[in-house]
Amino acid sequence: MRRYASLRRAAEFSRLRQRGRRIATGVLTFYRSEALPSDRLPVVGITVGKPIGKAVVRNKVRRRLAAILHENLANRRMRLLVIARPGAAEAPFTTLRREVLRALGPA
């Protein structure tokens, strides 16, 4: 079972982009905001666009990011949008993990 809920609607993605705090790292961009009162779990959206590569590569990046977030979002209440940039496909798992931890900040 995942430790976070997923952003589902396009309006939620765009609201987080407009109102969230932007954090840019080497191969990822994050938009982070406070949780809504109705959020029981952290709410996360992961976007991996076509410039990253073909479907197999995009899904690999998405699965890696989901695994990292699953490990590190316990007991954190927030809304988070993760956007992969073109270098994310070649980035090693440890680099992705380091960038996610830097964006999440202290627990």
N, C-alpha and C positions, 0 to 999 in steps of 0.2 A: 504494500500500500504506500502510495506517495505521501510525503509529508507536506505537500502543498496542493492548493487548488489551482486550476488553470483559468486564465483569461479566455473568454469564449467569443465575445462579440467585438466587432470592429470598433464600436463606440468606446468600449473599455480600453482597447489598445490606443486609440487616438487621444482619449482623455489623459491617459498616463503619459503619453508623449508630450502633450501640451502643458500639463501641470506638474509632472514629476521632475525631480532633480536629475540632471544629466551627468553621467560619469562615463568618460571615454578612456578606454585602455588600449593596448596595442591592437588586439584583434576583436574586441567586443565593445559594444556600447550598451550602457544600462540607463534605464529611467526608473527612478525609485521614488515612492511616496509612502506616506503613512497608511496604515490599514484603515478601512472603513469600520464603523462600529459593528456592522453585521458580519464581518470576516472572522471566521473561527480559525482558519489556517492562513498561512501566507498565500498570496495570490500571485501567480507567475505566468508570464507569457514568454515564449521563445520564438523568435523570428529568424529564419535562415532563408535568405533570398536566392534567386537563381544565379547572381554573380558569384556565389560561393562554389558552385559546380553543379554537376548532374545530380539527380535524385538520390542516388546511393550515397554520394558524398554529403549532401545536405542532411540526410537522415542520420548519418554517422555523427555529424557535428551536433545535431539536435539531441541524439541519445546521450552523447558525452555530457552536454550541458545539463540535461535532465538528471543524470546520475550525480553530477557534482552538486547540483542544487538540492537533491534529495538528501545527500549527506550533511549539508551545511545549513539547512533552513530550520532545523529543529528549534522550537521556542522563540522564533522571530516573527513578529507580526509586521508585515509590510506588503506592499504591492510592488512588483518588480517586473520590468520588461527587459529581456535580454535580446540584443540584436547582434548577430554574427556579422563580422566584416570579412572581406575576401581572404585575409590571411588565416582565418580560423580553420580552414580545411587542412592546412599544412602544419598548424600549431600542435605540438605534443600535448597530451592530456595534462601533464604537470603545469604547462603554461596556462592552459585554460583554467585549471583549478586555482592557480595563483591570482589570475585576474578576477575571477569570481570572488575570491576571498577578499581581495583589495576593495572591490566595489561594495561588498556586504558590510565591511567595517567590523568593529568589535562587536562581540555577541552581547 
